[in-house]
Amino acid sequence: MLKLQTTDRVRSITATLEEEIVLGWLMPRERLVEEDLAERLEVKRHVVREALAELERVGLVERVPNRGAVVRLLDPGDVRQIYSVRVALETLAAEQIPLPAPAGLVSRLEDIQDTHSAAVANSDARAAFRANMTFHETLFGACGNGHLVELIQAMAQKVHGVRSITAGSDQHLALARDEHRAMIAAIATGDRARLVSLCRDHLSPSRDAYIAAVERRSGGRPSRA
């Protein structure tokens, strides 16, 4: 029972820190001091240590000599490469979603989007992040290929930190809301080409904003391809 409780705590703290990285509350290259995090999150240090190890495993945290754990700053070249894979995977999933839509898919997506839209209206970035995750899990889950869905989720998590630039932006949240609505409409009308195009273009704003921010910070020096 104690081991199960510890596992649940690690999972919860991992999710909390992941959200804080995505939302830009923990910024790239920011130190993640176990003692400070344990005190703030009211858990034992070993729970934080395990959570950081899991975040390091998925690529959101890295260990830097003489500094310890820090939020990983993704190189723009890596971001471009990962996003090119995401585009391939997510458009492939969009091409495989059965149309006409399976019974209930449109209504489920509409319900999720209502939650996301409410979060956007209230400028609640954390709720918007959670609803956005649920929307895309439901959307791509409809393709019926569990292996493809697993790859999509893994690649998305790898670059969660990229969204730190746009996750709290009202403009970007509103754009995501509108694009979600357009995806639902494309599914409802059976417009495959429109759905695939929307899924492809939906990835661009966060990617481009992150790359621009990192390159400004580095004085415009070219990134590795």
C-alpha positions in Angstrom: 0.0 0.0 0.0 2.8 2.4 0.9 4.6 1.7 -2.4 1.3 2.4 -4.3 0.8 5.7 -2.4 4.4 6.7 -3.3 3.8 5.8 -7.0 0.7 7.9 -7.0 2.5 10.8 -5.5 5.3 10.6 -8.0 2.8 10.5 -10.8 0.9 13.5 -9.4 4.1 15.6 -8.9 5.4 14.6 -12.4 2.1 15.8 -13.9 2.2 19.1 -11.9 5.8 19.9 -12.9 5.0 19.0 -16.5 2.1 21.4 -16.5 4.3 24.2 -14.9 6.9 23.7 -17.7 4.3 23.8 -20.4 2.7 26.9 -19.0 6.0 28.7 -18.7 5.9 28.8 -14.9 9.1 26.9 -14.9 11.2 28.4 -17.7 13.9 26.8 -19.9 17.3 26.5 -18.0 15.6 27.2 -14.7 17.1 25.1 -11.9 14.9 22.5 -10.3 16.1 22.2 -6.7 14.7 19.1 -5.0 14.6 20.6 -1.6 12.7 23.7 -2.8 10.3 21.8 -4.9 9.6 19.3 -2.1 8.8 22.1 0.3 6.5 23.9 -2.1 4.7 20.8 -3.2 4.6 19.4 0.3 6.1 16.0 -0.5 9.3 14.1 0.4 12.5 14.8 -1.6 12.6 11.3 -2.9 9.2 11.8 -4.6 10.5 14.9 -6.3 13.7 13.1 -7.3 11.7 10.3 -9.0 9.4 12.8 -10.7 12.4 14.7 -12.1 13.9 11.4 -13.3 10.7 10.7 -15.2 10.7 14.2 -16.7 14.3 13.7 -17.7 13.4 10.4 -19.4 10.7 12.1 -21.6 13.0 15.0 -22.4 11.6 17.9 -20.4 14.4 18.0 -17.8 18.2 17.6 -18.2 21.1 17.3 -15.8 23.7 20.0 -16.1 27.2 19.6 -14.5 27.5 21.8 -11.4 23.9 22.9 -11.6 21.8 19.8 -11.2 18.4 19.4 -12.8 17.1 22.2 -15.0 14.2 22.6 -17.4 15.5 21.6 -20.8 16.1 24.2 -23.4 15.3 22.6 -26.8 17.6 23.5 -29.7 15.5 25.0 -32.5 17.0 22.4 -34.9 15.7 19.6 -32.7 12.3 21.4 -32.5 12.1 21.5 -36.3 13.0 17.9 -36.6 10.5 16.7 -33.9 7.7 18.8 -35.4 8.3 17.4 -38.8 7.7 14.0 -37.3 4.6 15.2 -35.5 3.2 16.6 -38.7 3.7 13.2 -40.4 2.2 11.3 -37.5 -0.8 13.5 -36.9 -1.8 14.0 -40.5 -1.5 10.2 -40.9 -3.9 9.8 -38.0 -6.3 12.4 -39.5 -6.3 10.4 -42.7 -7.3 7.3 -40.9 -10.2 8.7 -38.8 -13.3 7.0 -40.2 -15.6 9.4 -42.1 -18.5 9.6 -41.8 -17.6 10.0 -38.1 -18.2 7.2 -35.7 -21.4 7.6 -33.6 -20.7 9.9 -30.7 -17.3 11.2 -31.8 -18.6 14.7 -32.8 -20.6 15.1 -29.6 -17.6 14.0 -27.4 -15.3 16.5 -29.2 -17.9 19.2 -28.8 -18.2 18.6 -25.1 -14.5 18.6 -24.6 -14.2 21.8 -26.7 -16.9 23.5 -24.6 -14.6 22.9 -21.6 -11.6 24.2 -23.5 -13.5 27.3 -24.7 -14.6 28.1 -21.2 -11.0 27.9 -20.0 -9.9 30.2 -22.8 -12.7 32.7 -22.0 -11.5 32.7 -18.3 -7.8 32.9 -19.3 -7.3 29.7 -17.3 -4.2 28.3 -18.9 -4.0 25.2 -16.7 -7.6 24.1 -17.5 -7.0 25.0 -21.2 -3.9 22.8 -21.3 -5.8 19.8 -19.8 -8.8 20.2 -22.1 -6.5 20.6 -25.1 -4.7 17.3 -24.2 -8.1 15.6 -23.9 -9.3 17.0 -27.2 -6.3 15.7 -29.1 -6.3 12.3 -27.3 -9.9 11.9 -28.3 -9.4 13.2 -31.9 -6.4 11.0 -32.8 -7.7 8.1 -30.7 -10.6 7.9 -33.3 -8.1 6.7 -35.9 -8.3 3.3 -34.4 -4.5 2.6 -34.5 -3.2 2.4 -31.0 0.4 2.2 -32.0 0.1 5.4 -34.0 -1.7 7.2 -31.1 1.1 6.1 -28.7 3.8 7.6 -31.0 1.8 10.8 -31.4 1.6 11.2 -27.6 5.2 10.4 -27.1 6.4 13.0 -29.7 4.0 15.6 -28.3 5.3 15.1 -24.8 8.9 15.4 -26.0 8.3 19.0 -27.0 5.8 20.1 -24.3 8.3 22.8 -23.3 7.9 24.4 -26.7 4.4 25.5 -25.7 5.8 27.6 -22.8 5.9 30.6 -25.1 2.2 30.4 -26.2 0.4 28.5 -23.5 -0.5 31.6 -21.6 -1.2 33.8 -24.6 -4.8 34.8 -25.0 -4.2 35.2 -28.8 -2.8 31.7 -29.2 -5.4 30.1 -26.9 -8.2 31.7 -29.0 -6.6 30.5 -32.2 -6.4 26.9 -30.9 -10.0 27.1 -29.8 -11.1 28.2 -33.3 -9.0 25.6 -35.0 -10.5 22.9 -32.8 -14.0 24.0 -33.7 -13.0 23.9 -37.4 -11.7 20.3 -37.0 -15.0 19.3 -35.4 -16.9 20.8 -38.3 -14.7 19.0 -40.9 -15.3 15.7 -39.2 -19.1 16.4 -39.0 -19.2 17.2 -42.7 -16.8 14.4 -43.7 -14.3 16.9 -45.2 -11.1 14.8 -45.1 -8.9 17.3 -46.9 -9.9 20.1 -44.6 -9.3 18.0 -41.5 -5.8 16.9 -42.6 -4.9 20.5 -43.5 -6.1 21.8 -40.1 -4.2 19.1 -38.2 -1.0 20.0 -40.1 -1.3 23.8 -39.7 -2.4 23.5 -36.0 1.2 22.6 -35.0 2.8 25.7 -36.5 2.1 28.6 -34.0 3.8 27.1 -30.9 6.7 25.8 -32.9 7.4 29.1 -34.7 6.9 31.2 -31.6 9.4 29.0 -29.6 12.0 29.0 -32.3 11.8 32.8 -32.7 12.1 33.3 -29.0 15.1 31.1 -28.6 16.8 32.6 -31.6 16.2 36.2 -30.3 17.7 35.1 -27.0 20.8 33.8 -28.7 21.3 36.9 -30.7 20.0 35.5 -34.0 22.8 32.9 -34.2 21.7 30.0 -36.5 20.6 26.8 -34.8 21.9 23.4 -35.8 19.6 21.8 -38.4 
